[in-house]
Amino acid sequence: MLIKIHNAQQLIECEYQQPVLLSQILKEQQVFIDMPCNGLGICGKCKVIVRGDVSLASPKEQTLLAHETNPDIRLACMTYAQGDCEIILIEQKTQIVTDGYLPPFEYCPTSHQYGFAVDIGTTTVAVYLYSLQDCKLLDKYSFTNPQTVSGADVVSRIQECLNGKSQQLQQMICDKLQQVFLLLCKQNQISATQIEPIVITGNTTMLYLLTHQEVEPLSHAPFEISEYFGKVIPTTQIGLTCLSNATVYLPRTISAFVGSDITCSILSSDLTNFPKPTLMVDIGTNGEMALFHQNQLYCCSTAAGPAFEGADITMGMNAASGAINHVFYQDGTICWNTIQHTKPVGICGSGLIDAIACFIQTGLIDETGLINEEHKQYGHYITEYQEEPAIQIGDSQILITQKDIRAVQLAKAAICAGIYSLIHQAKLEVTAVDSFILAGGFGSFINCEHAGVIGLIPKELSQKAHSIGNAAGMGAIMILLSQKEQLHSEQIALQAQALNLASSPYFMDKYIECMMF
């Protein structure tokens, strides 16, 4: 049977002899789509348009696609190609933050050719091309991490490695990086042989996958790792075969779940030079945070899960065109905006925070997170989805279900309890924190007041917050452009005290307390 895959401007044709899952076809043809649950048929996010001879939708698939009006939309992980068919990818250009704050620092690169700085996030990747002769940014490129096909979070990917897929996960990211490196070289009329230093940062799991390290220590307590990086490796170790003159520097990590991305974020935020207690938080599938107080640097990481990436949310999605990204209450009406002002097709993390805050403020949900089905003034927004209560976001047709609210409670409780734990470790009160820095792409979009309303962050910090964009990427750039900053980053990682939340009774107590709105 002939399978045609329409991927943007590219057409891929392949042949199979027996019925095969669409998700398997896409993986084998190296076409990557969002699959946050790793193909378990839970999240309903791996949507594609399919035409031709395919299996009928099961009752479970029909339920997951109940709000779709196009009958050709199917789930790749639940649909089998049985004969000739076409798979058309639903293109979603995700908003990826690549900009950030660079503090003043002394330029002293290791080369006068060209170099790359890379931030490998669990969800997205940012690449920066620099001329090292004058330390100028020539180009940049961002993309969704292709490893998301194996799950939205690090736990899913660690499990894939334990199942024997570590080499495949390494190849996914390395092949994509090499492709992007060559593209940027071509666009800027640079020979690949002119690329010399490359700096690649990321959380500990991402660097372990990149370098094909054994991830088993990351899968269970006490989460002790033997490889902290902070060293140069040859490009051949990660399959960058076309960059013959390049070497790769991997910044030092802090612990199993506080990676070199946080080391780089601390570096670029200038956190250790703040005279008063300062807290930095990067909110994503993991909540990674650092607090500097009286020359002491405290760090921790908490597993928030992918709710704020849209993965655990019924109509959740990435921050792409058509995603509701802002919800507000005005003149007795729940109003909304979407990215690029197009027809709403789902809701992203910033919109989710706004929506929950709006529901709390209007009494549509109570402090326990329960939907108030008897609400008199706003009862017309109450509906049902798959026999459970749900709230419609204005007239958008996009719903937040009771299950979605519970997922948000779990995610926000993990982040907020982590913040409280770090402050407690430093023997401070929340009010003593002088400045609150939000790092990462998600922090660039959220409404901090609403984050305080839902309890994602302590309310006392919402007025002290400011965003610095992709701090990890900026830190990688600083290391690329300065040998002194490379040394400084290593000192930061060695100085940091990592708090193990898994064994912290205080964290567990706060986690339960922070479930409430």
Disulfide bonds with the S-S distance in Angstrom:
none
